[in-house]
Every structure is written in structure tokens, then in C-alpha cells.
Amino acid sequence: MRFISTEDAPRPGGHYSQAVVHQGVVYVAGQLPIVPETGEKCLGTVEEQTERTLLNLEAVLKAAGSGRDRVLRVTVYVSDISLWGRINAVYAGFFGDHRPARTVVPTRDLHYGFLVEIDAVAATDAGRTEEQQP
């Protein structure tokens, strides 16, 4: 088991790791729309919050030897399901043709008044066979 820590994503705010890699799979903790360089909370539009959250997710994936094209499963927590269409548009743009399995969980309140939180499970480069290596 390997614990991931990168300065390119927000530091954990509690007793957890940004991600854990085990047997070629990375489990990324829920990411929030926080600017890693400053710790600033991105409380703009839901589109801005979603983009920042996905960039944080991507930074953790990269640190773990993975990337958006290796994501297997995503969970999106949304504070108001009426925002889903707007979140989904940003999400679709981020992933492009790649379509990981996904669950959307409507919830009332997220930490700091955020509108979205995203976690993911992905394969790492260590999980690729030699034929799959770029």
C-alpha cells in the first residue's frame, strides 16, 4: 500500500490521505474546489467549482501514476440535484470520450458550503501490461 501526497492538490483537512494505491488501483479521497497553492475556497459558480474539483482530482491521479483516462469509477456528491445538468456539462468536457462508471449522490450540505465533491477509483500505470504501455 502506498499513500499519495502532492502539493498540487489541497492538503487533507483531516485524518486521511489524498489517495491510496494498492495493487495497481488508486483510490482518491473526495476532492473539493480548493485552490491548492493558496488554500482559497472556490465558492464561485457550480461550473467553476466543478472544474477546480476535477483539476484537483487530476493532480492526485497524476501523483499516483494515473490520469483521467485511467479512471474506472467516480462518485459525484452534489448539494442540490437541480445543479446536475451544469455539473455534468463540465464533467463531460473534462473526460471527453472516456466514460468511467459513475454514481451521483444528492446531499444537502457539503463542507464549507461547497456545491460539489468528487472522489474516484482509477487504474495506475503500474497496472498496465507491457502491451498497453504508451
N, C-alpha and C positions, 0 to 999 in steps of 0.2 A: 504494500500500500504506500502511495506517495501523496503527500499533502501539497497542494498548489498555493503559492502566494506570489502575486505580482503587483507592482506599483502602478500598473496600467489599468487597474480596476479598483473600485473603492475597497478600502480595508474593511475586514469584518467588524461589525459593530457589537459582536457578542462572542460567545464560546463556540465558534465554528470556523471551518476553513473555506476559502473561496471555492475550492474544489478538491476532490479526492480522486486519484487514479488507481484503479485496481484491475488487473488482468486485461489491459488494453481498452478499458472503458473509463471515461471521465464523467463524474457526477458533479455538476456545477450547482452551487448553492444559489438560492434566489437572488437575482440582481435587481437593484433599484436604480432609478435615474439620478445618480450622484456623480458629479464630475470628479474623477479620481485625483487630478492634480491639485484641486483646491478644497475638495470635500463639500463644495457647493451643492445644495439640493436643487435639482432641476424641477421647478414647480410650474413650468410653462404649460403649453397645450398638451393634450394627450399624445399628439403626434411627436412633439419634442421629447416628451418623457419616454415614449416607446423607443425612439431612435437612440437616445442616450442609454437606455437599459440594454438594448441589443448590442451596442458598441461595447458596453461593459462585459456582457456575456462573451462576445468575440475575443476580448482581451484575455479573459480567463481561459477560454478554449485554446488560444494560441500558446499561452504559458504552459498548458498541459500537453502540447504536441498534437493539437487537433485544430479544427476550424469549422466554419459554418456548414461546409459541405459534408462534414462527418457527423452532424447532429442526427441522432436517432429519434429522440423524443423531447418534446417541450411541454412545459406547463406554464400557462399564462394566467396570472391572477389579475382580475380587473375589478376596480371598486364600484363600477356601475356598468351593467351589461349593455346599456344603451350606447356606450362608447366603443363597443366591439368592432363595428364596421371601420371606424377610423384607425383603431389599433391594427386590425387585420390588413389594412392597406399598407401600412408601414412594414409590418411583418412580412407580407408577400414581396415587397420590394427588396427587403433585406435578404431573404432566402432565394428569391428568383425561382428557377426551375426545381430546386431542391425542396422536397416536401416531407419533412420529418413528421412522425406521428405527433399528435398534439391534443392536449386537453385544455379547455378554457374553464376557469373556475371563477364565477362571480362571487365577490366578497364585499362586505360593507366597507370596512375601513382597512387601509394599508398604513404601514408605518409612515410617520411624518406627513400624512395627508396625500401621499402619492396616489396616482391613479392606476399604476401598473407595476407588476413584479413578474419576473420571468426566471425559471430555472430550466435546466436541460441535462440530458444524458447524451454522450457522444462517444464514438469510437476515436481512439488515438492513433497516431501514426504507427505506434508500436503494435497495434492490432492489425495492420495491413500485411498481407502476404507480399513476398518479393515481386510477384507479377503485378501487384497493384501499386507499387511504389512509383511516384512520378518520375 
